Amino acid sequence: MSSHATPPAPPGLGPSHPGSPPGSDPQDAGETGSFAWFRSLGPRGRRAFAGAFGGYGLDSYDFFTLPLSMVAIEAYFLLNSGQTGLLTTVTLLFSALGGAAAGVLADRIGRVRALMITVVTYAFFTLLCGLAPSYELLLVFRALQGLGFGGEWAVGAVLVAEYASDRHRGRTLAWIQSSWAVGWGLAVVVNTVIFSVFPEDTAWRVMFLTGALPALLVLYVRRSVTDAPAVTERRLRSAERGSLRAIFRGPLLRPTLFAVLLSTGVQGGYYTLATWVPSYLRDERGLSVVNTGGYLTFLISGAFAGYLTGGYITDRLGRRHNIALFAVLSALSIGAYSAVPEGANTLVMVLGLPLGFCSSAIFSSFGSLLAELYPTALRGTGQGFTYNTGRAVGAVFPTTVGFMADRLGVGGALVFGAAAYALALLALLGLPETKGRAL
């Protein structure tokens, strides 16, 4: 896919150090080595990184309490695949509202305060999911959990992006993104232990109850993390800070629309996998909970490596090239994974590595690309809206797979998720390359 020339930055996106070319940042002068990106953050930036990394990792943990417990929930409430898939869909739909609201709050009251609100929200409603006496109430609590789930990444990514140097921003935000795999892995370990100790009709409730623990992170964030001072000054001086209407006006309209389309494609494909692969392994491959955890280890290991590799490619080749490359590879990986014949479970396990790698590496560009598309006073609003609206629209993919699974089986229906990545390629036609833009 050909690269677009980088157009002039919208107001507020110019270099923060007049006279310096894009990408030349005093923060990273002389910084070399594998962890130069981390050293260049400075003490305050490193504390912000720890808060955002922990917040997003635990956000992931709370999200995966559902997919990992889905088979038990389906049996407990006597649900069909469509009803089960709806639990994920309402989470993603409400994440659009939560993400947009958190982005606006981040621009109006600050990144750190908004981050604390999102963490408390998703932890509290995950706890209530474990106490739900009926499917209907579980659906309501899961929807409300989506409000906090939707906001955390956008707010945390903006917080760290504003500390990161121009040269290392892709890698820095990719490390934040990699915490998703860490939280996912932790959820698999805890799920394996809980389902080994408790009967299924109790285990899924215990799994949700552990989702209250992330609220403890707020104590660290409140005590140790602050917004980037220089950026905060510019944000507070703007009369338009936190305005949703502003991201649909003038030069910001086009990137907003195409960023939503990009997010829809990438997240539609990803959440199809996140929602249905555990069920696919158990129902169609005949694996136990313990064995499913072993297979998911390959998927998660690939995901962690993919996030970090994608961050390096993002900084070297650009945001658009990384997305284009892994959109194609993710679609091919889904097709290969779901086409493995019966009895070849070892091949399913091995293919989990490239599947996790490709479907995660594509996300490594998101934090830097979306932050660089918007001026300071609208950065949280733009990132929160585009990322989470795409997530909500993309929710149609796991739901559709749920209904298709009754006829085609989960493996056959998973191929539909590959079509989502075509939308990501289409979206790149309307987005600029932002590599090197100063915040």
N, C-alpha and C positions, 0 to 999 in steps of 0.2 A: 504494500500500500504506500503510495507516495506521500511524502511529508509536506505539510503546508508551511509556508514561511511564517515566522512569528510576527503577527501584526502589532502595531503600537499597543501598549498596555492601556486599559481603561484607567480613568482617573483614580489615583490612589495606589496604582500598581507599579509605579516607576521605581527606579533604584532608590534604596533608602540612603545611599551615600552619593550625593550628586557628583557627577564627573567620573564615577566608576562604571566600567562596563558591566553588563549583566553577568552575574555569577562571581564578580570579584568582591568578596566580603571580608573586611578586616577580621571578622571572627575566625575565619579559617586560614588566615595567612600563615604559611609555614606548617600547616597541619597535614601530616601524611600518615599512612599506616592504616591497618584494618579498622581501627576504632577511632580514627580521626573525627568521624562524625559525632561520636559521643563526647570527646574532649572539647570539641568546638561549641558545645551547648553551654558551657560554663556551669557554675554551681547551681544557680536557680533553674536553668534549663534541664539539668540532670534530675533535679527533684520533680520538675514538671513531667519529665519523661517517665519517671518511676510511677507517678500517680496515674498518668494516662495509660501506661502499659498494664498496671494492675487493674485499672477500671475496665479496660477492654477485654483483658483476659477473663475476668470474672463475669463480664457481660456475656462472653462466649459460654462460660460454664453454665450460667443460668438459662441461656437459650437451649443448650443441648440436654438439659434435664427432660425436655419433651421428646425429641426424636429417639433418645436412648430408652425412654420408658413407653414408647408408643404402642408396642405390641401388648404390654400389660394393661395399658389404659383401654385399648380397643377391646380386650377380653373382659375387663372389669365392667365397663359400661355397655357392652354388647353393641359396638359401633361397626359400621362398614368403613371401607377405605376412604370414601369421600368425606364422611364425618370426621375421621381421624385427621385427614389432610387439612380440614377446615381449621383445626386448632393452630396449625402453622400459619395458615392464611390470615387469620385475624391478628396474629402476632405481628406479621409483616405489614398488614394494612394499618394497624394502629401505630406502628413504628414510623409511618409517614407523618402522622400528626405529632408524635413525640419528637421526631427529629426536627421538623420545622419549628416547633415551639422551643426546643432546646437551642437551636441555632439563633433564633430571635433573642432569647434570653442571654445567650453568650455575648451577643453584640450590645445588649442593653445593660446587663448587670455584671458582665464579666465572665471569662471562660471558667475560672475555678469555681465560682458559686454555682454556675449552671451544671458543671460536672458533678458536684456533690448532690444536686437535686436528682439528676438522672440515676446515679448509683443507688440512692435510697429508694427510688421508685421501682426500679426493676427488682431489687432484692425483696422489698416488702410484698409485691404481688406474686413473686415466685413462691414465697412462703405460703401465701393464701391458696395458691394452686394445690399445694399438698393437703389442704384442709377441705377442699371442695367436696360437698356431699353428692353432687350431681354433675352430669356432663354439661348442662347449661351454665352452671356457675363456674365450672372449670373453663369454659369458653370465655366467659366474662373476665375472669381473673387473668387468663392468658392474654386477652386483648389489652387489659390495663398494664400488664407487664411490658407489653410492646411499647408503651409510651416512654418508659425509661430506657428500654433496650434500643429504641430508635435514636435517642439523643446522645448516648454516651460516646460513640465513636466520633461523630462529627465534632463535638465539643473538644474531646481530648486531642484529636488530630489537629485542630486549629491551634489549640494551646501550644502544642509542641512545634508545629510548623513555624510559629512566630518566634521561637527561640532558635530554630535550626538555621544553619548557614545555607546560602543559595547552592553552593557546590554539593553539599551532602544531603539536601532535603529529601531526595528520593529514598536514600538508604535509611535515614532517620525515621521517616514515616513508615517505611516497610518494616522496621523493627517493631514499631507500635502495632502494625497490622499482624505481625507474627504472633503477638500475644493471644490472638484468636485461637491459633493452633495449640498454644500452651493450655488455655482454658478448656478447649475441646479434649485434649489428652487427659487433663485432670478429671473432667466429667466422666470419661470412659473408665478410668481407674476406680473412681468412687462408685460408679454405677455397677461395675463388675463385683466389687466387694459387697455392696448393699444387696444386689440380687442373688448373691451367693449365701447371704446370711438370713434374709427375710423371704417369706413367700411373696409371690408376684403381686397379690392384691394389696400387700402392705408396702412392698419395696418401692413402688413408684411414688407413693406418698412421702416416704422417708427421703427419697432422692430430691423431691421438690423442697422439702423442709431445709435441706442443706443449702439451698439457694439463698437463704437469709444471711449467710456469713459475709458476703461482699459489703454489707452495710458498714462493717468494721473499717473498711478502707477509707471511709469518709473522715475518720479521726486523723489519719495521716495527711490527707489532702488539706483538711482545714488548718492543720498546724504548720505544714511545711511547704505548700505550693502556692505560688503567686503568678499572676498574669505577667507577660513580658512588659516591662515598664514603658519603653519607648513606643511600642505599638498601642498600648493602652491610652497614652496621651492623644495619639491621632484618632483613635476610636471615639474618645469622649468629646473631641472637638467637632465631630460630624453631626449635623442635624438629621442625617438620614439613617443613622445607625439602627440596625435591626428592622429595617423596612422591607417587608415582603414585596411590596409593589415596586420598589426600586430595582430588584433583580430582574424585572420584566420590562424595564425601560431602556431605551437607547442602546448602547453597545453591549449591554449585559443580556439582552433578550435572547440573542442567538446562542451564546454559550450555555445559558440556563436550560433552554429547550433540548439542546443536543446532549448536555450532561445528564438530564433525566433519562433520555433514550439510552445512553451508554450504561447508566446504572441499572436500568430495567433489564437489559440484555445480560449483563454480567451477573447480576444477582438472581435473575430468573433461573439461569443455569446452575448457579452455585447452590441455591436453596432447594432446588430439586434434588440434588445429591445429598445435601445435609439432612433433608427430611426423610428420604426414602432408602438410602443405602443400608442403614441398620435393619430395616424391615426386609429388604431384599436379601441380606445375608442370612437372616433368621428364617424367613418364610420360604424362600425359593432355593437357598443353598443348604438349608437344614442345619444351620449352626446354632449351638447353644449360646447363651449370653456370654459365657466365659470365652468361647471361641470367637464370637463376634468381636469382642474386645481386642483379641489378638490380631484379627484381620484389620480392624480399624487403626491399629498401631501403624501399619504400613501406610494407610491413607493419611494419617495425621503427621507422620514423619515426613512424608512427601510434601505435605502442606507447609510445614515449618521451613523446610529447605526452599520451597517455592517462593514464599514471601521474601526471604532474604536474597535469593538469586534475582528475583524480579526487581528488588530495590536497586541492586547494582546495575542491572540492565537499564532501568529507568534513568539513572544518573548518567550512564555512558551513552545510550542511544536515544534517549528521549521518552517522554510519557506515552506518546501515540504508538511508537514502534513496539514498546513492551506490550501494550494492550492488543495490538493487531496480531502479534506473534502468538500470544497465549490464548486468544479467542479461537484461533484455528486449531491449536493443539488441544484445547479443552474439549472442543466438539468431537475431535477424532478419538480422544481418550474415553469419552462417555460411550461412544459407539463400540469401541473395542471391549470395554469393561462389561457392557450389557450383552455382548454377543458370545461370551464364553460358554461353551457347551456344558451340559450336565456332567458332573463327575470331575471336572477340571478345577476343583476348588483351589489348588495350589496356584494356578494361573490367575484366578481371581485375586488372590492375596498379593501376588507380585504386581499385577496391574494397578493395585491400589496406590502404589508409590507414584507412578507418573500421573495418575488421575488427580491425586491430592496436590502434586507439584504444580501442574498446569492450571488447575482451577483456582489456585491460591496466588500464584505468581502474577496473574492478571490484576489482582487487587493492589499490588505494590505501587502502582502509579496513581491510585485514587487520591491518597492524602495530599500529595504534592500538587497534582493537576488541579483538583478542586480548590485548594487554597490559593493557587496562583491565578485562578480565573477571576477572583473577586477582590475589590479594594478592602482595606482594613475594616471599615465600619459595617461592611456587609458580608464579611468572610464567613462568619458563623451562620448567618442566615442563608447564604448561597449554598454552602456545603451541606448544612442540615437539610435544606429543602430538596436539593437535587439528589443527594445520595439516598435519602429515605423515601422520597416519592418514587424513585426507581425501584427501590426495594418493595414498596407496596404494590406497584403495578406488576412487578416481577412475580408477586405472590400467586398470580394466576397459573404459573407453571407447576409448582408442587401440587396445587389443588387439582389441576387438570390430570396430572399423573395419577393422583389418587383415584379419580373416577375411571381413568383408562385402565388402571391396574386390575379392576374387577373383570375386565375382558381380556387384556393382553398379558396380565402378570406384571409385577413391578419391573422386572428386567426389561420387558418389551416397552413398557411405558416410559422408562428412563430416557430412551432415545429422544423423546420429545424435548427433553431439557437441552439437548445439543442445539436445537433450533434457536434457542435464546441468544446464543453467541453470535448469530448472524446479525442481530440487532446492534450488538456492540460494534461490529465492523462498520455497519451503516452509520452509526453515530459519529465515528471518527472523521467522516467527510465534512462535518460541520464544526469541528473543534480545532483550535490552534495548538501548535506545540509550545509549551510554556517553560521548557527546560531553561534554567538560568535566570528566570525572573526573580527580582528581589521583592521581598515583602516589606 
